[in-house]
Amino acid sequence: MLEQRSRDVGETHSPQNQYPPELLRRFELYFKAPAGSKARVIRDVKADCIGKLVTVRGIVTRVTEVKPMMVVATYSCDQCGAETYQPIQSPTFMPLIMCPSQECQTNRSGGRLYLQSRGSKFIKFQELKMQEHSDQVPVGHLPRSISVAVHGENTRLAQPGDHVSITGVFLPLLRAGFRQMAQGLISETYVEAHRIVKMNKSEEDELGSGELTEDELRQIT
């Protein structure tokens, strides 16, 4: 049905008029820490961890509401009716204005694009604030905290006051426009969560060893 619709709405060969993989994907992919890896203290997550998979433990102090985040913006042209897709991979983006279809470029009709929220793709987004445990804070120091970005099915897994272990990628927060100019070379950081585990039991029971049990091996074979 999607292929037939693509052929009916203007024969265009522009890469932006082909369905992006993000729009057709119906699954989510997350990573977990290797077996035997230990969780870090928040104050030990430093600049050398940027771009790496880390596991941190702490207590959740603040949780925002779950909001929709756009990952694929869909536009329609007011002249030729062709649809244009724009994958979004950053917190901010510049909306497309002019239609890039071959029909509008050939006829020089100057078609303008209008955002179609119904045809765009959104995912769930939530932000957490996690703070160090009291036993992890040296005497005479203040507890440190870290921001955590949660997407998809990982949302609503933690509430304020929960003791959690979060595995994710430690990343710098990208700014744009005047904020980037004022920020200079200094970047704020956050953890893009891939796995959230509540620490209500012992650490071994919650995180697991990562090895397959005999029953699981028997089911696979």
N, C-alpha and C positions, 0 to 999 in steps of 0.2 A: 504493500500500500504506500509506503514511504517512497519507494523507487518510482512508482507510477505518478505520485504527486510531484516528484522532482522533475519528471519528464514533461508533465502537463504545464507547470508554471515556468515558462521561458526556458529554452534550451541554452543553458549557460555552462561554461566550463571554468568559472572562477572557483578557486579553492574555497572561498568563503561561502559559496552556495552549495557545497556538499555537506552532508550530515556529519558533524564531528563525532568522534568516538564517545566523548563525554555525554552527548545527548542520547545515545543508544545504549549506554552501559547501564546494567541493572544490578550491579553488585558493588561492594565496597571492599577495598584491600587494605589491611592493616598489618603491622609488624609487631612481633613480641621480642623481648630480650632473650638472648641465648641462655641455655641451661647453665646454671652455676654462677651467673652474673649477679652481683650484689647491687642493691639500691644505693644511690648517692645521697649525701646530705645536700640540701639546697645551696648552702654556701660553698659547696665544692663544685658546683656547676659553673664553670668559668668560660673564658673566651676560647680555650682550646677544645671545648665541647661543641662549638657551633658547627652545625651540619651533621652531627653524629647522633646516633640513637642512644638515649640515656634513660635511666630509671631513677626516679626520685620518690622519696616518701615524705609525707607531711599530713597536715590537717587542713581541710577545706574551710576557708573563712568566708568566702563570698561566691555566690553563684548567680549569674544573670539569667534572664528569661531566654527560652529557646526561640530564635528568630530565623526566618528564611534567608539564606545566602544564595545569590545568583551565581551559577557556574557556567551557564551558557545563555547568552542573550540572543533572542530571535527578533529579527526586524522584517518588515514587509515594505515593499516599494509602492508608492502611490501612483506610479506611472505604469510599470510593467507587471506589477504584482508578484515579482520574484521574492523569495525569502532568502535572507542572509543570516548567517550564524557567526557569532563571535564568542569563542571560548574565553573565559575570564580566569586568570590564574594569580591574581593579586588582589589586595583589599580594595583598591580603587581601579577604575578603568575609564577610558574616554569613549563615549557612545559614538557609533558610526552615524554619519549624516547623509552622505551621497551614496547612491546605489552603485555597486561595482559590477552589475550584471552586464553581459555582452550586449543585450538588447538596448539598454539605456546608453551605453557607450557608443554603439553604432548609430543610433538615432539622435544622440546628443539631446535627449529629452530632459536631462537634469533631474532624474527621479530622486526624491527624498525618502529616507528610511524612517520608519516609525516603530518604536519598540512595542513588541507584542508580549505582554506579561504571561498570557495564557500559553503561548508556545515556548516560552523560556523554561529552563530547568533550574530548580532551586533545591538546596539541601539544608538540613537542619544545622544550626550553628549555636554554640553556647560558649561562654567564657567563664573560667574558674580562676579563683585566687587561692593559692596554696601556701601555707606557712609552715615553718619548721616546728618540729615537736619541741617541747620544753627541755627534754634531755639532750637535744642536739645543739642547744644554744650554749656557748661558753659563758662562764661567769662574767658578769659585767657587760655583756653584749645584748643588743636588741635582736629579736627573731627576724629573720629575713623571709621574704615571700617571693613568689614567682607567678607569672601569669600563664594560664594554660588555655589553648584554643581547642575546642572539641567540635567535631563534625559528625554528621550522620547518626548511626545507631549508637555511638558512644555518648550521646547526650542523655541527660537525666539519669545518669548512673551514680552521681554523687550529690550529696546535700551538705549544707554548712554544718560543720561539726564532725563529719566523717573522717576517719583516718584511712588514707588511701595510698596506694602505690601506683604511680603513673609512668608509663613507658611512652616515650615520644621523641621527636626530633627537635633539638634545640636550635632555634632559628632567630635571626635578627628581624626586627619589625621594619618593613619597608615603608617609607614615606614618599609623598609626591608633592610637587609644587613648592609653595613657600615653606612648608614644614620641612621639606628635605633641605632647603637652603639654610634654614635656621638651625637644623639639627647638625649639619656639618658631618664630621667623621664619626660622631658618637651615635650608636644605635641602641634602641631599646630591644630587649630580647623577650622571647616567650617559648613555650613548649607546645608543639603541635601533637596532641595526644593521639596515640595509636591503641593504647590499652589502659583501662582503668580498673583497678582491683581494690575492693574494700578490705581493709586489714582488721576484720572483726575476729578472725581466728588466728592461729599461729601462722607465722610467715611461711612455713613449709606447706601448710594446707592451702593457703590462699594462692601463693605464686606457683606452687608446684615445682617439681624438679625438671619438667620439660621432657622427660623420657616417657615413652609409650609403655603402658602396662602390658602384662601377658594377655589379658582379655582383648585389648585393643589390637595387639599384634595378631592374635588368632582370628579376629574379625577381618583384618586386612588380607591375611593369607588365605 
